[in-house]
Amino acid sequence: MEQDVKTVGDLLGILKRRKGSLAVPAGAVFLLAIVLAAALPRSYKAATTILIEEQEIPREYVTANITSFADQRLQSINQRIMSATNLLEVINRFRLYPEMREKDPVEEIIEKMRKDIKFNTISADVIDPRTGRPAQATIAFSITYEGRDPETVLKVANELASLYLGENLKTREKQSSETSKFMDAEMKEVQARLATVDNGIAAYKEKHLTSLPELSQVNLQALDQVEREITRLNDQLRSLRERKGYLQEQLASIPPDSTSQEKESLKELRTRLVELKTRFSDEYPDVIKTKAAIQELERRQKEFGRDPSGSKPDNPAYITLASQLAGVQSEIESVKRQVRASQGKRNDYTRRIETAPRVEEGYRALVVERNNLQAKYDELTRKAMDARVAHGLEKEQLAERFSIIDAARLPEKPSSPNIPAILLIGLVLGMGSGVGAAALKESTDDAVRTPEALARATSFPVLAGIPEIVTGEDIARRKKRRELLLAGAAVAFVLFVMLFHFVVMDLDVLWAKVMRRLPL
């Protein structure tokens, strides 16, 4: 018969009567949850957090060769680490997934390990130095590995962290070395081209030595000087020709022979010399004086090209004018030669000046090419020096690098399954099933347990109430039931403690943690 529950006492009475119906389903379901929690496979996680540290030397002094974003480099490194070759090497080294290795192909094992590895980046709000705007930048990342054995999980997590650190160092040093080699190769190539252009400029200057642009002013000055020289020579030539005409007029008015007085004087001197020799010796003063006078006259005649006994002109004035005329003619020829030489120089300088623009254009093109190559060479030299310094920075590990800030630790409790959640769900389901079972049994029980319920059921007044008579058999049965419940509770408690010890946390570790928290 359905009973009305009006007071707390009624509810306590139901719980007292149906405690067996409540405890048995609740204990069974909770025990099933304990068994399920103990039977499910355990998974453990170990994670390593790695910080992306900025280079120690300020960037205004040394700029690294690697300028890509951290996200890009991390993705590139992650793809290399997650390659089949690297993962297979780790699987073989630590003998991972023994069950799968016996029956599954290698590709599935590698894919399983990829799923067990979790790669997460940690970002922060920063100011982009290029744009000056707020942006998200990756400052760290974590690598998590999940597996069955805690020690193996720790070893694999540490190995993965080592792979990331090593791959970053290898990648950065390789890129830095390749950048340095590329800059050196480019610099040598430009240096060779620069030498070729220098040789071309030298050959061009040698070919057009007199028409180079830097000699244009010199050529103009030289041409002006030559023009003045030609003008002076022409003036000199005109003056010489005028003198030549004058001498020719004078020479025409003078007879070529000497005067009779000079001849008579020479004859008289010779006659006088003969007379003096007949009377005096050669050392006599008059003899010596006469000989000197004769020699002087003969010398003068020889000086003018006339033999005293020949037929050539012997007039000294005529000879003097003729000699002067010959000298003027010689000077005229010399001046003519100088004029022709100066005119040749003028033509040469004129040719130089006329060809200078074309030579300058070709020379300027070579100089522009040379200056461009020199500027490129200087820039490459600077970049090559920066690349070598940056490469040294990478080798000394002073550039941007990865450093472990939170190393992987031995997992003390499994990450899955969630034992407390399973036990809590088991407890809730057990309590729910116990309450449901008790409620179902109570609702199907037709017994009348109170005078009020009897009055409602019969419509007769109740004269008296006789309490429940408990026999010895009832007492024994209740005692046995109580003992069974206590035994079941003890077993459940032992199972719970063992499950907590082997699955959740070692009791020694729990005791150490409790003792650390106590203010002793």
Summary of the structure (lengths in Angstrom):
residues: 520
radius of gyration: 65.7
end to end distance: 59.6
largest distance: 229.5
contacts: 1380
relative contact order: 0.15
helix: 71%
strand: 8%
